[in-house]
Amino acid sequence: MSELRTILYDPQSFNAQRCVFTIPKGMNVVASKIRVCDFEISNSNGDQIYFNHSGVYSLLSKVSILSLNGTEIDRLSNMEMMAIKLMHMENASQFAVNRQLSQNMCNSVYFNNLGQASLTEEYGEDDGSKMSIMWNISMMLSYLQRRTVIAEGFTVLLEFATPDVVGFNYSFSKPPSLAIDEYLTQIPTEQNKVVSYTTIIQDKLNISQGESGFNKRLNSFYQQMLGSVYFLNVLNKESNPLINAISKPEEKFQISIDGKQIIPLGGINTPSKKLGMLNDFSGFVNLPGYSSALQLLNTSVKPFYNINNGLNYSNKFSYGCFLLNRYIGNDFTVDYSIRDPVDSAKGETLLVLAECMRAYDIVNDKVSFVGSPNVPSF
């Protein structure tokens, strides 16, 4: 068994906008255990702090890992992807571990008996301003999950979200540190000098006031290899400040690639199909009851209620997913429709997050798109 040591690095540069850590060349770093930890935040208003689905990751606007020469290898620039990843933990982990480390909005349930259940959230508990917080960088970036040991050094760049995005004015009462584990004995070797991985690329499609759908081309994914693709209706910042994933009545989602419809049987056209495909292609997700993934027509059924953020959980966890696992050679279009036209003058937004394949040449320090339809499966 390898002998390890854990090292804490202070930031090379730190201010209210960003934070930079640099790991020198020659250290055999465990790629799967890179995290930013040992920091605390405070609310300028003195209130308690409770986050949305993305938890403490909502404090970030972008996370990047760069080579020592400055080449950006991988990045994550939309933290809604972390909301989906955090949902993969089972109910017990959501309550005991995830809620305290990641601070995501409570989605664990306690069953008093076979006919009664309640959220595990308790008033005033797990206030973010009283917790030591951690960002799991290896969990955020697929590149780090594909590596075993990194000896060539790297830089981690964190860019912080602005208060208007987070929803409150915050400051760091204790600056963050970067924690790494270093191999001291029995150091693993990596044979491949070219690493393939997926990075998350986003596209936003707007639905204007008075419209009930669209048929639009996604320009962000042209000539790229895509794996799983996620989508969610986030309405707008005014009506949905916590960026909950909303299911609209009679919502229908279909995609076409080079003129051919991809999702069979009419596309994703029911909440149950939407949830089923999320479980199939993203992995098991933990939701606080079926009512959290759809809009209930029976108003006598009471959904769960979060006592700390005052949020009714009906129709707040409606994430969609489908698997492509194919190369986008020409057109990639989305056909999206809902029953009722949009009322808000600010419109609504359909957010699309796709896994795009990349390759990094470690020796030549070069990142390339996988731009061939003959690449192997994910």
C-alpha positions, 0 to 999 in steps of 0.5 A: 500500500502506498504511503501518502502525506496531505499538504495544505497550500495557501493561495498564491493570489486571493481577492474577492473575485478569484483565487489561484493555487499553484502546485510545483512540478515534481510532486506526485499528486493524487489526482482524485483527492484535490480539494479546496477546504478550511475556509469560512464565509459570512453574510454581510447582513448577519443572516443565516446562509442556506444555499440552493441545489448546488450548495457551496458550489454556487459560490463559484462561477468558474473552476479551471485547471491549467498546466504550468505553462498556462494551458487550460486543460479542463473547466466547469463554468456552470455550477448547475452541473454540481446540483445534478452530481450532488443528487447522486448520493443516497438518502442517508449520505444526503443527510449525514455527509452531503448536507454538511460538506456540500451544503446543498438544499436539503433533499433527504427524507426521514420516514416516521412510519409507512404513512408519514415522512418529512424532510430531515431539515431542522430550523437553524441547523447546518447554517453555512456561516457556521460551517467549515466549507469544502469544494471537491475539485476532483469531483468537479473536473472529469480530467482529474478523475481520468488521471491517477497521479500528476507529477508535471505540476498544475494551477487551480483557478477559482472565480467567485460568483458575484453577490447578485448571482448568489443572492446575498452579500458574502465575504470570506472570514477565513481564506481557502486552502488547497489540500492535496495528497502526495504519494511517498512510496509505491508511486503509480505509473501512467502509461498513456501520455494522451488523456481523454476526458469530458468537459461540460459545455453549456448553451442557453436557449431563451423563450420570449414572452408570449411564446410557448416553445421554439425550434433552435440550433445549438451552435456550441456543439458543432463538430464535437463528440457528445456523451450525456446531455442535461437540460432544465428550465430555470425560468428567469432570475426574478421568478426563480432566484434559486435556479430550481429546475422547473417542469412546465405543463405538457412540456415536450423535448426532442432533438434532431441531428442532421435532420433525424430525430434522436429520442424515440416515442415522441421525445421526452414528453412526460415527467415520468419519462423525464425522470426515468431517462435521468436515472438511466443515463445519469445514474440513480438520483435521490429526490424528496418525493415524486412531487418535487419533480413535477407540478401537482394538479391535486392541490390537496397533496402537500409537498415537502417544505424547507423551513430554513429557506421557506421553499415549497418543494413542489416542482423544484427538482425537474432535471432532464437527461439523454444520452447521445454518444455520437459526433455532431457533424452538422446540425444539432437542433432542439424542439421544445414546447410547453402548454402555456405561453410565457407570461414574464417580460423577462422570458424563460431560459432552457439551460443545456449542459453537454459532456464534450470529449477532449484530449490532453497531450501531457508531453506537448501540453496541448488540448484538442477537441475530439473531432472525428466521428470514428472515436470510441464510445464513452 
